[in-house]
Structures are given as C-alpha cells and as structure tokens.
Amino acid sequence: MQSRAEHHGDALLFRYLLEGTIDGALDEWSFARLDRRARAVAAWLQDRGYGGQRALVVFPHGLEFIEAFFGCLYAGVTPIPAYPPDPSHLDYTVVRLDRIACDAEAALILSVDSLVEQAEKLRLVENAGFVGSLPWVSVEQISSARAKDWRDPNAKPEDLAFLQYTSGSTSFPRGVMLSHGNVTHNLHKLRLQMGHDPEHLAERDGEFIFSWLPLFHDLGLIGVLLHALYVAGTGTFMSPLVFLKQPFLWLRATSRLRAYTAGGPNFCFDMAVRKVSEAQRAELDLSHLVNAFSGAEPVRWKTFCRFADYFAPCGFRPEAFFHAYGLAETCVFLSGGHSKLDEPT
C-alpha cells in the first residue's frame, strides 16, 4: 500500500456507487487518501497500545471498511473482517459475532458512528457475551492529523496479516491465519492466471474491476479489493443489497465503466438471466469483459450456457468466463482459468 501511494498519489484507487449507479453519489478514494487515513488509524491504535493485538473490523457495506483494515495492518494490529449483527435478528447474529470475537481473542471493534451508536443494544442482548464487553471505536472520530504520528511496524512476509474466517457453510466459521507472504503470493498467482500483467492493463481503456461482493468475504476482500491494489488498477464497488434487488445495475455499471473484470458466485449469473429484461439488455455492451469470474460456490455449466446465450447480443464472449475454485484455507484462490463452453474441463 505504501509503495502504491508513493507511485500513484492522487490517482483513483477505489470508487463506491452509493446509489448503485455511476450517475449517482460516489465515494472516491485515491491511493494517497487511503494511505493518509490508514496512517491516522494506525497511529491511534499504536498510541493506545493495541500493537500486536487483534481487532474486529465490523462495517456496513461501503469503503469506510478500508481505512480500518489498512489502519490495522499499518499498526501491526491483526484485523478480523466480520459482518455486523442484523438488528432484526440480534438474538442469533450477535452470537455468531461473539463466537468469532472469542475465538480470535479480539481486543476491540473498529466500526463507524452509526454502528457504535447501536453497540449499546448488543449489551442488552442476553447472548451478547464477550463481544458485548469489547470497546467499539468509530474510525470517523479519528482525525487525519494523527497520520504524522504513525510508526512503521516493519512487517515481514512471514508475519500475520489478518484472520479470515471461513464461510461456515458446513460448520462454525474457523479463523485462517494469513501472513503477508500468503496474501502477496496468492495475489501474484491470481494476477498471472487472469492475465492482469501491467502491459495488458496499460493497453485497456476501461476500469480494472467492478464488484458487488461484500468486503468482509475473502472473494470480495482478496479477490477484488486487494487484487485491485496489487495491480494498481481502479476498483469500483456497489452494495450487495442493491445487486440482489436489481442485478441489472451490476451489469449496467460494468458496461458503463467498460470494466474488464467482474463476477461472483454462480447464482449471480443465474439472477442476471432471470431478472434482466430484453429492453434492459439492449442498453448493455459487455464486449470489453475479459474476466467474468465465478467462484465461492459450485460452478454450473448450464448457468454459463444460459448467460452466454442471453447476453450474446451485448457482445459477451463465452471465452471470458473464468471458473475458479478456492477457499479461505488457501487464502482465496487455489485453481482456475478460462474455459470454452464447448470443451470438457
């Protein structure tokens, strides 16, 4: 991150579509802005003696997450990405967060003003347990002026970077210890496999990647956000809640931005075929899409045949499909590649 900030400064790194459309309100972060905010958060953590400890990073959908996540890395604090409890189902969603907090031995929770204000409710929930006793800190209350007080922890490749909890699809989520070297190696492998070499990126006139994936999930965090940072390409995001309501907005933004990487689990391609009308389809240009990646759940051949057929009039090419297998235990990416629908794999 520090190297990218030195070389790219005020160039756009991340963009969030607050309303789900490129024409609506935006939250934009340059390399320099993220570096400055990460230093400020890190200095706050260091001043309070949290270096070497672990922090839950609990945020609503949006880019406020990144200043806390990188602030932890800058401070030598281990971040633990986690989704906030659902206010309508506090009885069991707090239990899940509590078990992660206990298992990780978290020392504090980093969040935003709105969630910190709700934190008192957690202490009123019978099953809040350990997480109910942790201090909640809003990064919005940390002044950027603190950045000048930051001290570099001089992290090594073998040092722990963050804890990524498994999806919990077969049992309770388990924490996977990922070192800086683990993450860098996986990003390098992913970049090579997807053809994101610097010379290829320089040849393209569109955005690097567009995503609706949640940032607390390994595919959204490593496969998209950190991947964009690693190749110094612009990453644009929208809320997964907006995507679930209107899948068309995902493809429309992908088209408008001329993004050459976009994707998600198998179900998102099914949803696009079911819910994007022919009239909406007529607005799309997907000819620039080079990596339509699919992972995080079983990849189904029929899904991609349907998607390729339905969006062929938009210029979508079947060879853009990038099918991948991965899991938190391997950082995120294990194997994958482009495949042709008419060839067995």
N, C-alpha and C positions, 0 to 999 in steps of 0.2 A: 504494500500500500504506500509506504513512504517513498519508494523508488518511483512508482507511478505518479505520485503527486509532484515529485521534483521534475519529472519529464513532461507532464501533461498539464499541470497547473489548473487553469480555469476552464479547460476543455470539459465538455459534458460527459459525465460518467453514468449517472442513473437519473431516470425520469419516472415519476409515478402519475398515472392518469387518475386524478382524484374522483372524476365523474365517469370514468370508463371510456372516455372519448378523447381523441387527440385535440379536438377543438375546445374541450372543457378546461377546467382548472388543472394546473400542473404543479407538481413539487419536483424541482430540479436540483441535482447535486453535482457539483464539479469535483474533480479529484482533490483540488485544494480545500474546498469546503469540508469534505469528509475527513481529510487529514487534520484540519484545524479542530473540528468538533471531536474527533477521536482523541486528540491530544488533551483537550479540555476535560473530557470524561475520565480519561486515564489519570490525569493529574489529581482530580477529585478523589478517585479511588486510592491512589497512592498516598495522598495526604491523610487519609483515614485508615491507613494500614491494611487495606484489603489485598495488597500484593500477595500472590501465591494462593489465594483463596478462590472460591467458586461463586459465581453469580447467575441466578436465573435471569434470563432475558425474556421478559413477557410483554409483548406488544400487540396492539391491534394491527390489522393489515395496513401497511404503509412503510415509508422509508425511515421513520424515526428509529426503527429497529437497528439500522446500520451504524448509527453513531454509538449506540450502546455496545453492539457486538464488537466493533473495531476498537472502541474505547477499552474494553476488557483486554483485548489482545495487546494493545499498546501498554497496558498497565501490568501485564503479567498475571492477570486475573483470568480464570478459565470460564468462558461464557457457556451457558446451557440454554439453547433456544427452546422455548416452550410456548404453547398457545394459552392465552388467558382463559380462566374459567368462564363458562357460559352463565350469565346472570339468571337465565330462566331455568337452569339445571345445576345450581350451585352444590346441591347435595352430593352429586357424584363427580362433577368435573373438578371440584376442589380436591376431592380425594385423589384423583389422578395426579394433579399438580403437587399435592402433598407427598405422594409416594416418590415422585421424581426428585423433589427437594430433599427428602430424607436420604434417598439412595445416593444422591450426588453430594450430600453434606454441604448444601448451599449456605452462604453466609449472608446474602441479601438478594433482593429482587430489584432489577432495573426495569423501569417502565416509563409511562407518560402521565401527565397530570390527571387525565380522566380516569385511568385505572387506579392510580394511587388514591384518588378520592373514593373509589369503590372498595378499596382494600379493607376498610373497617368492616364491611359486610362479611368479609371472609372470617373475621374473628368472631362473628356472631353465629357462624355455621358450626353445628355440633361436631362435624368431622373435619374441621379445618386443620387440627393437629399442629404439626411442626411448622408448616408453611404460614399458619396464622400468626406465628410469633416473629417471623422474619421482618426486618425493616424494608419498606418499599421506598424506592428513591426515583423521582422523576428526572430524567436527563434534561427535560425542558427547563429545569431550575438551575442547571449548571451553566455558569457564564463562560462564553468563549474566551474571555480574558485569561482564564486559567491555563490555556494552551501553552503559555510561555513557561509554566512551572513543570511541564512534563519531563520525566526522566526515562530514558530508553532502557527497558529491562534486558536488552541484548539477548533476545530469544534465539535458541539454537534449533536446528532442524529436528532434533530428537525430543525437544520439549513439547509438553502437552499444549495443544492449541485450544481445543474445545471438546465438550462432551456432546455427542449426537445420539439422541435416544431413538431406538428402533420404533417402528410404527405401532407395535403392539397388536398386530393382526392375529397372531397365534398365541400370545401370552402377554403378560405385563411388559411394557416397554423396558428395554435394557439399555444402559448407557454404554456407548462405544467411545473409547479414548482415542482421539485423533491427534497425532502430532503435526507440527508444521510441515515436516517432511512428508508425512502421509498425504496431506491435502495437496501440497505442491506437486507431488508425483502423480496423483490422480488427475489433477487439472492438466498436467502436461500430456498424459495419456489420452484424455478426453479431447484436448485440442488437436492432437495428431490424428486421432481416429475420425474426427468430424471435419478435418481439413481446414482448421482455423489458423493457418500459418500467417504471419504478418504480411507476406507478399500477396496472399489471397485476399486478406481483409482490405488492403490498400486498393485493390482493383474494384471493389464493390462500392456502389453509391448509396446503399441503404443502411439501416440500423443493423447492429450485430445481432441482437436478440430481443424478442418481445415475449413476455410471460405473464400468466395469471396465477402461477403456482405460489403457495404460501411460503414465506421465507423461513419459517421455523422448521420446515420439512427439508430433508437432505437434498432432494432433487431441486427444489427452489433455491436453497441456500448455496450449495456447492455447484450443482449442475448449471445454474443460471447466474446467480449474483456473483459468486467468487470467480466463476468462469469468465464473465464479462470483465471483471477487474484484471484477471490474469492475462487476457489478450489485449487489454486496454481498449475494449470496444464498448460502445454505449448500450446499456441495458434499459429497456422500458418495461414497466410493470403496471398491472391493473389488479384490482381486488378479485380474489377467487369468488367472492359472493356475487359480484357483478357478472362474472363469467357464467356462473350457474344459472343466473336469471336470464341472461342474454348472451349466449355463445357467439352470436353474430358480431358483437362488439370486439371480441378477441380477434376474429378473422378480419374485420374491417380495419382495426388498428394495425394488424400485421401487414395488410395491403397498403394502407396509407403511409406507413413508415418504411415500406419496402424492406422489411426485416427478412434476413436470410436464415434465421434460426427461430423456431417456435415449436411448441409441442406440449406434451403432458401425458398422463395415463391414457390407456386405451379408450376409456369411457368418453373423453373429451372429443375424440374424433367421431364417435357414435352420436353424441349430442349435436355436433355440428351438422351432420347429415339430417338428423330428425328435425332440428329447430330452425335452421337457416332456410328461408323461403327462396323460391326461384327468383323473385324480384330482388331480394337482398343479395343473392349470389351474383346477380348481374352487375353489382357495384364493385365486385372484388377483382383484384389482379394478384394472383399467387404465383406468377411465373418466376419471381425472384427468389422463392423459397428453396433453399438448398438443403436444409436440415429440418425435416418435420419429424422431430424425435418422439419416441414413445417408450415409456418405461414406468416403473413403480407398480405395475400390475400386469397380469398376463396379456401378452400381445396376441391379438386375434386376427388371423389372415382375412376373414370375411369383412371385418371392420375396415381394413385398409383398402380392400377392393371397392367397397361401397363409397368410401371417401374419395378415392381416386376417380371413380366414375362420375360421382356427383359434382366434383369441383374441377373436372377436366375443362369445362368451358371457361374457367378462370385462369387457365394456363398452368394449373398444377400438374407437376410431373411425378409419376409414381416412384421414380428413382430418388426422389428427395426423401423418402421415408428412411428414417434412421432408427432401427429397432435395437433396444438396449436392455441389458439385464444388469441389475445392481442391487446393492443392499448396504445398509449403514455399516455393517461389519467390514466392508471393503472400501469405506469412505463414501462412495456412492456408485461409481462406475466400475463394472467388472468386465463386461464384454459387450460388443455391439458393432453395428456397421450398417451401411446402406445395402438394401437388397431389392431385387426386382420381383414384382408380384407374380411373374410367370415362371419363376425359377424356384425349385425347392430349396429350403435352407435347413 
